[in-house]
C-alpha cells in the first residue's frame, strides 16, 4: 500500500510541476490619450509686440502718486520706463523656446499597461500614405513606458504615420496595431 501511495504522490508531483510563466503583463485598458503627436518641420519662432496688460494698470495709477514726486504724467511715464514697464511687450512665438533649447517633441506615455519589470517596448511596424517610414524610424524613439520622442530638428517628410508596438515582459508578450499616430506638418 505504501508503494502505491508513493507512486501516486510521485505522479501528482510530476503533473503539478508545469511551466508557469514568471511575472505578468496586463494590457486590457492599453491606449494613449491623446493618441497622436503633432511634430512641426518649421518652428514658429516669430515674435510680435502686444499691449502690456500691466501698463494700463500702472499708467492709470498716476493719480494716486502725483503728490509723491510725480507731478506730471510725463514724469510718471519716465518712472515706469525706468522700472521696466512699457506700453508694449514682446510676445514670443509658440516654438521659440523649443528652437532655442532643442526641446524634443514628446508624447504622453501609454496608459493601462502594467506588468513585471522590465517591460520592453519596440516599434514593430509603421505605415503612412504620404511620408517616408525610413526617415521617421531614423529619428523616433520609444521609451519603456511607451513615450515617443522626436528631436526638435529633423527632416522627416510631411505625413501621418501610424505606429504599431510590441510590449514584452518576463514570460508575456502582446502586439498593438496602429495604436499611435505621429503627424508631421
N, CA, C and O of each residue as an XYZ file, in Angstrom:
740
protein
N       0.822     -1.184      0.000
C       0.000      0.000      0.000
C       0.877      1.263      0.000
O       0.587      2.250     -0.675
N       1.964      1.187      0.787
C       2.883      2.333      0.835
C       3.496      2.606     -0.536
O       3.644      3.757     -0.945
N       3.843      1.548     -1.225
C       4.455      1.714     -2.545
C       3.481      2.370     -3.515
O       3.865      3.221     -4.317
N       2.232      1.969     -3.436
C       1.218      2.557     -4.321
C       1.028      4.034     -3.993
O       0.935      4.861     -4.900
N       0.971      4.374     -2.707
C       0.814      5.778     -2.303
C       2.023      6.616     -2.713
O       1.860      7.755     -3.152
N       3.212      6.078     -2.580
C       4.413      6.801     -3.007
C       4.417      7.011     -4.518
O       4.803      8.077     -4.998
N       3.995      6.009     -5.256
C       3.913      6.160     -6.725
C       2.883      7.208     -7.103
O       3.134      8.023     -7.990
N       1.729      7.204     -6.450
C       0.693      8.213     -6.723
C       1.184      9.620     -6.358
O       0.916     10.573     -7.090
N       1.887      9.756     -5.254
C       2.433     11.062     -4.855
C       3.463     11.536     -5.869
O       3.513     12.721     -6.196
N       4.286     10.614     -6.370
C       5.281     10.975     -7.388
C       4.618     11.417     -8.675
O       5.056     12.387     -9.292
N       3.568     10.724     -9.093
C       2.837     11.094    -10.313
C       2.178     12.451    -10.134
O       2.209     13.274    -11.049
N       1.577     12.704     -8.966
C       0.941     14.012     -8.689
C       1.976     15.134     -8.744
O       1.714     16.194     -9.314
N       3.141     14.908     -8.159
C       4.195     15.926     -8.199
C       4.670     16.176     -9.627
O       4.974     17.309    -10.001
N       4.730     15.102    -10.422
C       5.165     15.241    -11.804
C       4.201     16.127    -12.591
O       4.637     16.998    -13.344
N       2.891     15.911    -12.424
C       1.908     16.709    -13.153
C       1.722     18.101    -12.553
O       1.254     19.006    -13.243
N       2.075     18.286    -11.304
C       1.941     19.595    -10.669
C       3.027     20.550    -11.128
O       2.834     21.765    -11.102
N       4.146     20.026    -11.541
C       5.245     20.869    -11.999
C       5.048     21.158    -13.477
O       5.323     20.307    -14.323
N       4.589     22.318    -13.778
C       4.423     22.720    -15.157
C       5.024     24.102    -15.349
O       5.311     24.805    -14.379
N       5.210     24.481    -16.582
C       5.803     25.786    -16.855
C       4.792     26.887    -16.575
O       3.810     27.050    -17.298
N       5.047     27.620    -15.537
C       4.228     28.782    -15.198
C       5.043     30.002    -15.577
O       6.138     30.198    -15.051
N       4.530     30.825    -16.477
C       5.319     31.997    -16.870
C       5.537     32.925    -15.678
O       4.634     33.175    -14.880
N       6.745     33.414    -15.590
C       7.043     34.326    -14.489
C       6.443     35.696    -14.803
O       6.294     36.068    -15.967
N       6.106     36.427    -13.765
C       5.597     37.778    -13.927
C       4.216     37.829    -14.542
O       3.543     36.812    -14.708
N       3.805     39.067    -14.880
C       2.515     39.269    -15.533
C       2.608     40.503    -16.424
O       3.480     41.354    -16.248
N       1.702     40.577    -17.368
C       1.607     41.732    -18.255
C       0.135     41.972    -18.525
O      -0.511     41.223    -19.259
N      -0.391     43.045    -17.909
C      -1.805     43.383    -18.069
C      -1.911     44.539    -19.053
O      -1.316     45.595    -18.842
N      -2.674     44.341    -20.138
C      -2.812     45.370    -21.172
C      -4.272     45.570    -21.575
O      -4.552     46.079    -22.661
N      -5.190     45.179    -20.720
C      -6.612     45.251    -21.053
C      -7.113     46.649    -21.367
O      -8.011     46.802    -22.195
N      -6.563     47.664    -20.736
C      -7.022     49.039    -20.946
C      -5.959     49.878    -21.643
O      -5.930     51.095    -21.460
N      -5.098     49.274    -22.425
C      -3.967     49.994    -23.025
C      -4.441     51.004    -24.062
O      -5.345     50.733    -24.851
N      -3.808     52.176    -24.041
C      -4.115     53.209    -25.020
C      -3.432     54.514    -24.665
O      -2.908     54.681    -23.563
N      -3.445     55.430    -25.611
C      -2.870     56.757    -25.432
C      -3.979     57.787    -25.367
O      -5.002     57.643    -26.036
N      -3.789     58.817    -24.574
C      -4.726     59.931    -24.522
C      -3.926     61.220    -24.395
O      -3.458     61.514    -23.295
N      -3.744     61.986    -25.425
C      -4.224     61.827    -26.793
C      -3.422     60.756    -27.528
O      -2.311     60.404    -27.132
N      -4.012     60.253    -28.602
C      -3.379     59.154    -29.327
C      -2.582     59.614    -30.545
O      -2.350     58.839    -31.472
N      -2.163     60.889    -30.536
C      -1.352     61.398    -31.646
C      -0.402     62.476    -31.132
O      -0.594     63.055    -30.063
N       0.625     62.720    -31.932
C       1.626     63.738    -31.621
C       1.865     64.550    -32.884
O       2.179     63.994    -33.936
N       1.715     65.875    -32.781
C       1.984     66.759    -33.919
C       3.432     67.220    -33.820
O       3.855     67.771    -32.805
N       4.180     66.985    -34.889
C       5.587     67.356    -34.969
C       5.725     68.346    -36.119
O       5.338     68.051    -37.250
N       6.274     69.513    -35.829
C       6.415     70.536    -36.864
C       7.778     70.435    -37.547
O       8.788     70.114    -36.922
N       7.772     70.717    -38.837
C       9.029     70.794    -39.574
C       9.616     72.190    -39.410
O      10.802     72.345    -39.120
N       8.772     73.209    -39.597
C       9.207     74.596    -39.461
C       8.647     75.151    -38.164
O       7.432     75.196    -37.974
N       9.530     75.573    -37.275
C       9.119     76.098    -35.975
C       8.613     77.521    -36.110
O       9.136     78.300    -36.906
N       7.584     77.863    -35.323
C       7.026     79.215    -35.301
C       7.705     79.990    -34.177
O       7.282     79.925    -33.023
N       8.771     80.732    -34.527
C       9.525     81.485    -33.524
C       9.375     82.990    -33.693
O      10.075     83.756    -33.030
N       8.474     83.426    -34.570
C       8.296     84.862    -34.812
C       7.714     85.526    -33.570
O       6.756     85.030    -32.977
N       8.305     86.648    -33.188
C       7.787     87.382    -32.037
C       7.112     88.662    -32.520
O       7.505     89.235    -33.536
N       6.104     89.101    -31.793
C       5.361     90.315    -32.120
C       5.219     91.155    -30.855
O       5.306     90.647    -29.737
N       5.001     92.434    -31.057
C       4.768     93.336    -29.928
C       3.262     93.389    -29.657
O       2.464     93.592    -30.572
N       2.886     93.203    -28.389
C       1.485     93.228    -27.982
C       1.331     94.191    -26.812
O       2.297     94.459    -26.097
N       0.113     94.717    -26.612
C      -0.098     95.626    -25.474
C       0.238     94.940    -24.150
O      -0.071     93.767    -23.938
N       0.877     95.706    -23.272
C       1.251     95.204    -21.962
C       0.080     95.387    -21.002
O      -0.331     96.524    -20.768
N      -0.468     94.326    -20.442
C      -1.609     94.474    -19.531
C      -1.246     95.234    -18.254
O      -2.108     95.882    -17.660
N       0.011     95.166    -17.825
C       0.416     95.898    -16.630
C       0.474     97.401    -16.880
O       0.293     98.200    -15.961
N       0.727     97.779    -18.131
C       0.897     99.188    -18.454
C      -0.348     99.983    -18.081
O      -0.233    101.005    -17.405
N      -1.520     99.552    -18.497
C      -2.749    100.286    -18.210
C      -2.973    100.426    -16.711
O      -3.386    101.484    -16.234
N      -2.703     99.368    -15.978
C      -2.914     99.419    -14.523
C      -1.998    100.460    -13.874
O      -2.452    101.271    -13.067
N      -0.707    100.437    -14.226
C       0.226    101.388    -13.619
C       0.061    102.796    -14.179
O       0.152    103.770    -13.431
N      -0.175    102.915    -15.453
C      -0.335    104.230    -16.079
C      -1.527    104.953    -15.469
O      -1.441    106.144    -15.172
N      -2.625    104.254    -15.280
C      -3.830    104.864    -14.709
C      -3.714    105.089    -13.205
O      -4.560    105.765    -12.619
N      -2.696    104.544    -12.580
C      -2.497    104.714    -11.145
C      -1.758    106.020    -10.824
O      -1.513    106.304     -9.651
N      -1.397    106.816    -11.833
C      -0.647    108.055    -11.629
C      -1.376    109.006    -10.685
O      -0.736    109.713     -9.907
N      -2.686    109.031    -10.742
C      -3.476    109.933     -9.902
C      -3.137    109.724     -8.431
O      -3.098    110.693     -7.673
N      -2.894    108.508     -8.017
C      -2.591    108.219     -6.619
C      -1.165    108.606     -6.240
O      -0.858    108.706     -5.052
N      -0.286    108.827     -7.218
C       1.116    109.110     -6.929
C       1.541    110.531     -7.289
O       2.697    110.898     -7.082
N       0.627    111.331     -7.823
C       1.042    112.661     -8.270
C       1.485    113.549     -7.105
O       2.226    114.507     -7.326
N       1.061    113.266     -5.894
C       1.502    114.042     -4.729
C       2.805    113.510     -4.137
O       3.299    114.068     -3.157
N       3.372    112.450     -4.703
C       4.586    111.841     -4.173
C       5.786    112.023     -5.091
O       6.619    111.123     -5.192
N       5.890    113.125     -5.737
C       7.063    113.422     -6.547
C       6.873    113.198     -8.030
O       7.842    113.287     -8.784
N       5.670    112.911     -8.478
C       5.403    112.726     -9.903
C       4.277    113.666    -10.306
O       3.146    113.232    -10.527
N       4.591    114.964    -10.404
C       3.535    115.954    -10.637
C       2.924    115.888    -12.033
O       1.786    116.322    -12.216
N       3.632    115.366    -13.009
C       3.079    115.296    -14.367
C       3.018    113.841    -14.811
O       3.712    112.971    -14.285
N       2.175    113.619    -15.785
C       2.055    112.263    -16.326
C       3.352    111.852    -17.008
O       3.702    110.672    -17.009
N       4.074    112.817    -17.594
C       5.348    112.510    -18.253
C       6.374    112.002    -17.242
O       7.133    111.080    -17.539
N       6.400    112.602    -16.041
C       7.342    112.135    -15.024
C       6.963    110.726    -14.544
O       7.833    109.914    -14.231
N       5.659    110.448    -14.493
C       5.201    109.116    -14.115
C       5.585    108.091    -15.177
O       6.016    106.990    -14.836
N       5.437    108.430    -16.459
C       5.821    107.536    -17.557
C       7.324    107.285    -17.505
O       7.769    106.157    -17.715
N       8.102    108.314    -17.231
C       9.551    108.158    -17.124
C       9.901    107.192    -15.990
O      10.794    106.357    -16.132
N       9.190    107.312    -14.863
C       9.405    106.395    -13.752
C       9.057    104.954    -14.154
O       9.810    104.030    -13.847
N       7.918    104.758    -14.839
C       7.510    103.415    -15.265
C       8.533    102.803    -16.217
O       8.886    101.631    -16.089
N       9.009    103.607    -17.176
C      10.025    103.095    -18.098
C      11.300    102.712    -17.343
O      11.933    101.704    -17.656
N      11.669    103.516    -16.356
C      12.849    103.206    -15.542
C      12.674    101.921    -14.753
O      13.647    101.225    -14.464
N      11.433    101.606    -14.405
C      11.142    100.374    -13.669
C      10.962     99.174    -14.603
O      10.704     98.061    -14.144
N      11.098     99.403    -15.919
C      10.982     98.313    -16.879
C       9.563     98.011    -17.301
O       9.301     96.920    -17.807
N       8.642     98.930    -17.114
C       7.249     98.721    -17.508
C       6.985     99.602    -18.730
O       7.049    100.829    -18.652
N       6.686     98.948    -19.868
C       6.497     99.662    -21.135
C       5.098     99.431    -21.674
O       4.372     98.551    -21.210
N       4.732    100.241    -22.666
C       3.404    100.172    -23.259
C       3.158     98.837    -23.964
O       2.046     98.311    -23.946
N       4.198     98.303    -24.577
C       4.079     97.036    -25.285
C       5.169     96.065    -24.812
O       6.242     96.471    -24.366
N       4.860     94.797    -24.923
C       5.841     93.769    -24.578
C       5.974     92.808    -25.761
O       5.086     92.711    -26.608
N       7.103     92.105    -25.796
C       7.338     91.152    -26.867
C       6.667     89.830    -26.530
O       6.865     89.279    -25.447
N       5.882     89.334    -27.455
C       5.258     88.026    -27.303
C       5.993     87.062    -28.216
O       5.999     87.238    -29.435
N       6.615     86.040    -27.629
C       7.377     85.063    -28.396
C       6.447     84.130    -29.151
O       5.300     83.917    -28.760
N       6.965     83.576    -30.241
C       6.232     82.553    -30.970
C       6.118     81.300    -30.123
O       6.917     81.109    -29.206
N       5.151     80.443    -30.403
C       4.930     79.253    -29.564
C       6.093     78.261    -29.550
O       6.199     77.452    -28.629
N       6.961     78.313    -30.553
C       8.072     77.358    -30.608
C       9.429     77.996    -30.342
O      10.462     77.385    -30.617
N       9.442     79.219    -29.810
C      10.703     79.924    -29.593
C      11.618     79.158    -28.647
O      12.785     78.928    -28.965
N      11.104     78.763    -27.493
C      11.940     78.041    -26.522
C      12.344     76.657    -27.043
O      13.464     76.209    -26.798
N      11.453     75.989    -27.749
C      11.775     74.683    -28.320
C      12.963     74.800    -29.273
O      13.874     73.973    -29.240
N      12.950     75.823    -30.116
C      14.042     76.023    -31.062
C      15.326     76.458    -30.381
O      16.411     76.016    -30.758
N      15.211     77.319    -29.383
C      16.394     77.841    -28.697
C      17.111     76.763    -27.897
O      18.341     76.710    -27.885
N      16.346     75.901    -27.226
C      16.948     74.906    -26.335
C      16.899     73.477    -26.892
O      17.225     72.529    -26.178
N      16.499     73.316    -28.149
C      16.398     71.998    -28.789
C      15.531     71.027    -27.984
O      15.930     69.889    -27.738
N      14.357     71.479    -27.581
C      13.435     70.642    -26.813
C      12.750     69.674    -27.771
O      12.123     70.112    -28.735
N      12.856     68.375    -27.530
C      12.256     67.397    -28.456
C      10.729     67.386    -28.351
O      10.150     67.874    -27.381
N      10.100     66.818    -29.374
C       8.661     66.583    -29.359
C       8.444     65.288    -28.585
O       9.058     64.271    -28.908
N       7.571     65.306    -27.557
C       7.388     64.149    -26.682
C       5.894     63.862    -26.527
O       5.101     64.772    -26.286
N       5.524     62.600    -26.666
C       4.120     62.196    -26.495
C       3.840     61.901    -25.030
O       4.732     61.949    -24.183
N       2.589     61.596    -24.754
C       2.242     61.090    -23.425
C       2.647     59.625    -23.371
O       2.853     58.994    -24.408
N       2.759     59.091    -22.174
C       3.078     57.666    -22.053
C       1.803     56.859    -22.224
O       0.696     57.377    -22.075
N       1.975     55.594    -22.535
C       0.811     54.726    -22.712
C       0.165     54.493    -21.348
O       0.843     54.416    -20.323
N      -1.137     54.386    -21.363
C      -1.886     54.154    -20.132
C      -2.490     52.756    -20.189
O      -2.801     52.250    -21.267
N      -2.653     52.147    -19.047
C      -3.309     50.845    -18.976
C      -2.398     49.659    -19.203
O      -2.879     48.555    -19.457
N      -1.092     49.859    -19.118
C      -0.152     48.743    -19.250
C       0.554     48.578    -17.913
O       1.219     49.496    -17.432
N       0.407     47.418    -17.327
C       1.063     47.111    -16.062
C       1.692     45.740    -16.172
O       1.185     44.862    -16.870
N       2.794     45.566    -15.479
C       3.420     44.263    -15.521
C       4.687     44.212    -14.712
O       5.117     45.195    -14.108
N       5.273     43.031    -14.719
C       6.525     42.812    -14.024
C       7.650     43.425    -14.842
O       7.768     43.170    -16.040
N       8.466     44.226    -14.197
C       9.596     44.850    -14.889
C      10.698     43.835    -15.100
O      10.834     42.919    -14.290
N      11.474     43.954    -16.132
C      11.453     45.014    -17.128
C      10.425     44.732    -18.220
O      10.208     43.586    -18.613
N       9.799     45.807    -18.700
C       8.904     45.725    -19.847
C       9.619     46.417    -21.002
O      10.025     47.574    -20.888
N       9.767     45.708    -22.102
C      10.438     46.252    -23.274
C       9.392     46.633    -24.316
O       8.468     45.868    -24.592
N       9.547     47.818    -24.888
C       8.629     48.306    -25.910
C       9.427     48.502    -27.193
O      10.476     49.146    -27.191
N       8.925     47.948    -28.278
C       9.589     48.129    -29.567
C       8.557     48.489    -30.630
O       7.397     48.081    -30.563
N       9.005     49.254    -31.597
C       8.165     49.602    -32.737
C       8.227     48.426    -33.706
O       9.306     48.045    -34.160
N       7.063     47.851    -34.022
C       7.041     46.693    -34.911
C       6.741     47.070    -36.352
O       7.227     46.426    -37.281
N       5.930     48.129    -36.541
C       5.548     48.489    -37.896
C       5.119     49.948    -37.921
O       4.515     50.447    -36.971
N       5.436     50.623    -39.015
C       4.988     51.996    -39.245
C       4.402     52.044    -40.644
O       5.011     51.560    -41.598
N       3.208     52.635    -40.764
C       2.590     52.804    -42.075
C       2.288     54.270    -42.302
O       2.051     55.018    -41.354
N       2.296     54.684    -43.571
C       1.985     56.063    -43.928
C       1.478     56.099    -45.362
O       1.799     55.227    -46.169
N       0.686     57.114    -45.668
C       0.198     57.295    -47.032
C       1.123     58.187    -47.843
O       1.336     57.955    -49.033
N       1.672     59.208    -47.196
C       2.437     60.211    -47.947
C       3.866     60.393    -47.478
O       4.668     60.985    -48.201
N       4.213     59.915    -46.313
C       5.532     60.189    -45.742
C       6.578     59.157    -46.118
O       6.407     58.384    -47.061
N       7.670     59.162    -45.356
C       8.783     58.250    -45.569
C       9.049     57.513    -44.256
O       9.572     58.097    -43.307
N       8.691     56.242    -44.206
C       8.798     55.454    -42.982
C      10.245     55.362    -42.505
O      10.507     55.467    -41.306
N      11.181     55.168    -43.421
C      12.588     55.036    -43.036
C      13.104     56.302    -42.361
O      13.870     56.225    -41.401
N      12.683     57.479    -42.863
C      13.117     58.748    -42.248
C      12.555     58.881    -40.844
O      13.256     59.323    -39.933
N      11.279     58.499    -40.657
C      10.696     58.576    -39.321
C      11.444     57.654    -38.373
O      11.780     58.052    -37.257
N      11.708     56.428    -38.806
C      12.399     55.465    -37.944
C      13.820     55.897    -37.621
O      14.387     55.472    -36.614
N      14.391     56.729    -38.460
C      15.734     57.266    -38.202
C      15.733     58.198    -36.996
O      16.736     58.297    -36.290
N      14.617     58.880    -36.756
C      14.565     59.893    -35.702
C      13.761     59.501    -34.465
O      14.102     59.927    -33.362
N      12.722     58.715    -34.612
C      11.812     58.458    -33.485
C      12.386     57.399    -32.549
O      13.041     56.452    -32.984
N      12.126     57.579    -31.249
C      12.468     56.577    -30.249
C      11.252     56.339    -29.365
O      10.389     57.207    -29.237
N      11.188     55.169    -28.761
C      10.115     54.852    -27.825
C      10.761     54.365    -26.536
O      11.654     53.517    -26.552
N      10.291     54.919    -25.412
C      10.818     54.540    -24.095
C      10.069     53.325    -23.555
O       9.097     52.870    -24.158
N      10.518     52.812    -22.436
C       9.886     51.619    -21.860
C       8.488     51.895    -21.311
O       7.734     50.953    -21.064
N       8.126     53.158    -21.115
C       6.763     53.484    -20.684
C       5.864     53.814    -21.873
O       4.725     54.239    -21.684
N       6.364     53.622    -23.103
C       5.575     53.867    -24.302
C       5.613     55.297    -24.799
O       4.881     55.635    -25.729
N       6.443     56.152    -24.210
C       6.544     57.549    -24.618
C       7.389     57.648    -25.886
O       8.481     57.085    -25.964
N       6.865     58.376    -26.881
C       7.593     58.608    -28.125
C       8.351     59.925    -28.039
O       7.873     60.885    -27.435
N       9.536     59.967    -28.648
C      10.347     61.181    -28.680
C      10.869     61.387    -30.102
O      11.387     60.466    -30.733
N      10.715     62.634    -30.591
C      11.248     63.027    -31.894
C      12.087     64.274    -31.658
O      11.606     65.208    -31.016
N      13.320     64.326    -32.149
C      14.147     65.512    -31.925
C      13.523     66.771    -32.511
O      12.743     66.710    -33.462
N      13.873     67.896    -31.936
C      13.350     69.188    -32.392
C      13.691     69.415    -33.861
O      12.832     69.823    -34.643
N      14.916     69.157    -34.232
C      15.368     69.363    -35.610
C      15.465     68.003    -36.318
O      16.181     67.103    -35.877
N      14.745     67.886    -37.397
C      14.673     66.636    -38.146
C      14.346     66.952    -39.596
O      14.050     68.099    -39.932
N      14.398     65.944    -40.455
C      13.987     66.133    -41.846
C      12.999     65.037    -42.260
O      13.089     64.477    -43.352
N      12.057     64.747    -41.360
C      11.007     63.772    -41.640
C       9.999     64.430    -42.585
O       9.549     65.542    -42.311
N       9.636     63.782    -43.676
C       8.660     64.361    -44.614
C       7.273     64.489    -43.997
O       6.915     63.757    -43.074
N       6.511     65.423    -44.519
C       5.133     65.647    -44.065
C       4.319     64.371    -44.270
O       4.457     63.695    -45.290
N       3.476     64.047    -43.300
C       2.616     62.873    -43.416
C       2.047     62.439    -42.086
O       2.411     62.963    -41.034
N       1.148     61.474    -42.147
C       0.553     60.848    -40.960
C       1.139     59.446    -40.858
O       1.012     58.648    -41.786
N       1.773     59.149    -39.744
C       2.458     57.876    -39.551
C       1.749     57.094    -38.455
O       1.688     57.546    -37.312
N       1.211     55.922    -38.795
C       0.567     55.031    -37.822
C       1.615     54.054    -37.306
O       2.318     53.410    -38.084
N       1.708     53.953    -35.982
C       2.757     53.150    -35.359
C       2.149     51.974    -34.599
O       1.189     52.133    -33.844
N       2.727     50.790    -34.815
C       2.347     49.574    -34.088
C       3.468     49.235    -33.116
O       4.648     49.402    -33.426
N       3.085     48.756    -31.932
C       4.059     48.484    -30.875
C       3.981     47.041    -30.387
O       2.955     46.375    -30.528
N       5.085     46.576    -29.811
C       5.158     45.289    -29.142
C       5.613     45.538    -27.709
O       6.625     46.200    -27.480
N       4.862     45.006    -26.745
C       5.230     45.079    -25.333
C       5.630     43.673    -24.896
O       4.886     42.716    -25.110
N       6.812     43.553    -24.281
C       7.328     42.261    -23.870
C       7.845     42.367    -22.446
O       8.674     43.217    -22.123
N       7.330     41.475    -21.599
C       7.804     41.383    -20.220
C       8.187     39.948    -19.934
O       8.072     39.095    -20.815
N       8.637     39.659    -18.732
C       9.034     38.284    -18.393
C       7.876     37.310    -18.590
O       6.895     37.336    -17.847
N       8.002     36.451    -19.600
C       7.008     35.417    -19.840
C       5.786     35.842    -20.626
O       4.918     35.007    -20.880
N       5.674     37.108    -21.026
C       4.475     37.588    -21.721
C       4.862     38.544    -22.839
O       5.893     39.214    -22.786
N       4.000     38.587    -23.860
C       4.252     39.478    -24.989
C       2.914     39.795    -25.658
O       2.062     38.917    -25.792
N       2.728     41.065    -26.083
C       1.493     41.461    -26.762
C       1.812     42.527    -27.805
O       2.698     43.358    -27.609
N       1.072     42.491    -28.926
C       1.235     43.464    -30.007
C       0.011     44.368    -30.077
O      -1.112     43.933    -29.823
N       0.245     45.646    -30.429
C      -0.831     46.609    -30.659
C      -0.641     47.194    -32.046
O       0.401     47.772    -32.353
N      -1.655     47.037    -32.878
C      -1.592     47.538    -34.250
C      -2.126     48.973    -34.308
O      -3.184     49.274    -33.755
N      -1.383     49.848    -34.980
C      -1.793     51.239    -35.229
C      -2.305     51.934    -33.968
O      -3.360     52.566    -33.988
N      -1.564     51.815    -32.885
C      -2.004     52.345    -31.592
C      -1.699     53.832    -31.437
O      -2.308     54.494    -30.597
N      -0.767     54.376    -32.232
C      -0.373     55.779    -32.079
C      -0.131     56.386    -33.454
O       0.270     55.693    -34.389
N      -0.383     57.704    -33.570
C      -0.181     58.416    -34.830
C       0.750     59.594    -34.611
O       0.559     60.380    -33.683
N       1.755     59.718    -35.461
C       2.630     60.890    -35.475
C       2.267     61.683    -36.720
O       2.314     61.166    -37.837
N       1.901     62.954    -36.513
C       1.507     63.831    -37.617
C       2.628     64.838    -37.821
O       2.882     65.679    -36.958
N       3.297     64.750    -38.964
C       4.376     65.683    -39.283
C       3.814     66.707    -40.236
O       3.307     66.370    -41.306
N       3.911     67.990    -39.833
C       3.418     69.055    -40.713
C       4.315     70.256    -40.652
O       4.058     71.253    -41.328
